[in-house]
Amino acid sequence: MFIQCKSALAALILVGAMPFAQAADKPTDPQIAHIAYTAGTLDIEAAKQALKKSKNKDVLAFAHDMVRDHEAVNVQALDLVKKLKVTPEDNATSQALTKAAAEERAKLAKLKGAAFDKAYVDNEVAYHKQVNGALETLLIPSASNTELKGLLETGLKIFEGHEQHAEHVASMLK
């Protein structure tokens, strides 16, 4: 089971990196806004699934933090796009992220107890590594609007903390 979970996680990381690799042709600000908002929304959905399924206090505390923080950043993102009069633009990266997240939620829905907790937290570690890497290497450098770039940089700091928190919770579940 442990080897199977690790293999699945490795596959998820490889598949998960593909959406951002496809966006390497420098996304526009409206595309970046959509990608960032989508990534936050998907993590909120995953956290809400954990809040319904988990009984582990550390997993629940982590999931509550994900909902609170990602909802707050998404509100800031919506406020910014309204202020800038920018319409977020759906794109292949956002669509690939949404598809991968739906597949992961379906897998997690079949799990219970400690198996769910471990799979959820392991996915959160991988997801935050993926999103943080994309923010750092693609989205922030590609953003041309300074306010959008600033929001992404603030988000990166928050999400790096999420990655560390997820790693900490994962180490307690082993």
C-alpha distance (Angstrom), angle and dihedral (degrees) to the residues before:
residue distance angle dihedral
M1 . . .
F2 3.82 . .
I3 3.82 92.1 .
Q4 3.82 90.5 45.7
C5 3.84 90.9 52.4
K6 3.80 91.5 47.9
S7 3.82 90.5 49.1
A8 3.78 91.0 49.0
L9 3.80 90.3 48.5
A10 3.80 91.6 49.8
A11 3.80 90.1 49.8
L12 3.81 90.4 48.3
I13 3.79 91.4 52.0
L14 3.81 91.3 50.1
V15 3.79 93.3 45.6
G16 3.79 91.5 40.9
A17 3.78 92.7 54.7
M18 3.79 91.7 55.4
P19 3.82 97.2 75.5
F20 3.77 91.7 57.8
A21 3.78 93.1 41.7
Q22 3.80 88.6 57.3
A23 3.80 89.1 54.2
A24 3.80 92.0 57.7
D25 3.81 90.1 110.1
K26 3.81 87.6 85.1
P27 3.80 111.8 -92.9
T28 3.80 120.3 -130.0
D29 3.81 122.7 -114.0
P30 3.84 92.4 -101.0
Q31 3.82 89.4 51.2
I32 3.81 91.7 46.4
A33 3.80 90.3 50.8
H34 3.81 90.2 51.9
I35 3.81 93.5 46.4
A36 3.82 93.0 49.2
Y37 3.80 93.6 46.1
T38 3.80 91.8 46.1
A39 3.81 92.5 49.7
G40 3.81 90.4 52.2
T41 3.80 93.6 46.3
L42 3.80 91.4 50.1
D43 3.79 91.5 52.3
I44 3.82 90.0 49.6
E45 3.81 89.4 53.1
A46 3.82 91.3 49.5
A47 3.80 90.9 48.8
K48 3.80 91.9 49.8
Q49 3.80 88.7 52.9
A50 3.81 88.9 52.7
L51 3.80 91.3 48.6
K52 3.81 89.0 56.3
K53 3.81 97.7 43.2
S54 3.79 108.6 31.8
K55 3.79 128.1 82.1
N56 3.82 94.3 -179.8
K57 3.82 110.7 111.8
D58 3.82 93.6 -146.7
V59 3.80 93.0 49.6
L60 3.81 90.8 46.3
A61 3.82 92.1 49.4
F62 3.80 90.0 49.6
A63 3.82 91.7 48.3
H64 3.81 91.0 49.7
D65 3.82 89.0 52.4
M66 3.82 90.8 50.7
V67 3.81 92.6 52.3
R68 3.81 93.4 45.7
D69 3.80 97.1 45.3
H70 3.80 99.2 39.9
E71 3.81 92.4 45.9
A72 3.82 89.6 51.1
V73 3.81 92.9 49.6
N74 3.81 91.4 45.7
V75 3.83 90.2 52.9
Q76 3.81 88.9 52.3
A77 3.81 89.9 48.0
L78 3.81 92.5 51.1
D79 3.80 91.0 47.3
L80 3.80 90.2 50.8
V81 3.81 95.9 49.4
K82 3.81 89.6 48.8
K83 3.81 90.9 49.5
L84 3.80 91.9 48.0
K85 3.81 92.0 41.8
V86 3.79 90.0 -127.4
T87 3.80 121.8 150.1
P88 3.81 110.4 -145.5
E89 3.79 108.6 -122.5
D90 3.78 121.8 -138.0
N91 3.78 111.9 -130.7
A92 3.78 144.1 169.6
T93 3.81 92.4 -87.0
S94 3.80 93.9 53.7
Q95 3.79 90.3 46.1
A96 3.82 93.1 49.1
L97 3.80 91.3 48.7
T98 3.81 90.7 50.3
K99 3.80 92.5 49.2
A100 3.81 93.6 47.7
A101 3.82 91.5 47.6
A102 3.81 92.3 50.6
E103 3.81 89.9 51.2
E104 3.81 91.1 49.1
R105 3.83 92.7 48.3
A106 3.81 88.7 51.3
K107 3.82 90.7 52.5
L108 3.80 91.4 47.1
A109 3.80 91.4 48.6
K110 3.81 88.8 65.6
L111 3.82 93.2 55.4
K112 3.80 130.0 82.0
G113 3.77 138.9 -168.3
A114 3.79 119.3 -14.1
A115 3.82 92.1 -3.3
F116 3.81 90.4 57.7
D117 3.80 92.8 44.8
K118 3.79 93.4 51.5
A119 3.80 94.7 44.6
Y120 3.83 92.2 46.9
V121 3.80 94.5 48.9
D122 3.82 93.5 42.6
N123 3.80 88.3 52.3
E124 3.81 90.5 49.0
V125 3.81 90.3 53.7
A126 3.81 91.0 50.0
Y127 3.81 93.5 42.7
H128 3.81 94.0 50.7
K129 3.81 91.0 47.1
Q130 3.81 88.8 52.1
V131 3.80 96.0 45.8
N132 3.81 94.3 41.8
G133 3.80 90.8 49.7
A134 3.80 90.8 49.8
L135 3.80 91.8 48.0
E136 3.78 92.0 49.6
T137 3.80 100.4 42.4
L138 3.80 104.9 27.8
L139 3.79 119.2 8.9
I140 3.82 100.9 44.9
P141 3.82 94.4 42.3
S142 3.83 90.5 46.5
A143 3.81 96.2 49.1
S144 3.79 110.9 102.9
N145 3.83 98.6 -175.6
T146 3.81 110.6 82.4
E147 3.82 93.8 -146.1
L148 3.81 91.8 51.9
K149 3.80 89.9 46.5
G150 3.83 89.6 50.4
L151 3.80 92.5 50.6
L152 3.80 90.5 49.1
E153 3.82 90.8 49.7
T154 3.81 90.8 50.5
G155 3.79 89.6 47.7
L156 3.80 90.9 50.7
K157 3.82 91.3 56.0
I158 3.81 90.8 50.4
F159 3.79 93.3 45.1
E160 3.81 92.9 48.3
G161 3.80 85.3 58.5
H162 3.81 88.5 50.6
E163 3.79 90.3 52.7
Q164 3.80 90.9 52.0
H165 3.82 91.2 45.9
A166 3.82 90.6 50.1
E167 3.81 90.8 48.9
H168 3.80 89.9 50.8
V169 3.81 93.0 50.0
A170 3.83 90.1 45.3
S171 3.81 90.7 54.1
M172 3.80 89.9 54.6
L173 3.82 92.3 51.2
K174 3.80 96.9 56.0
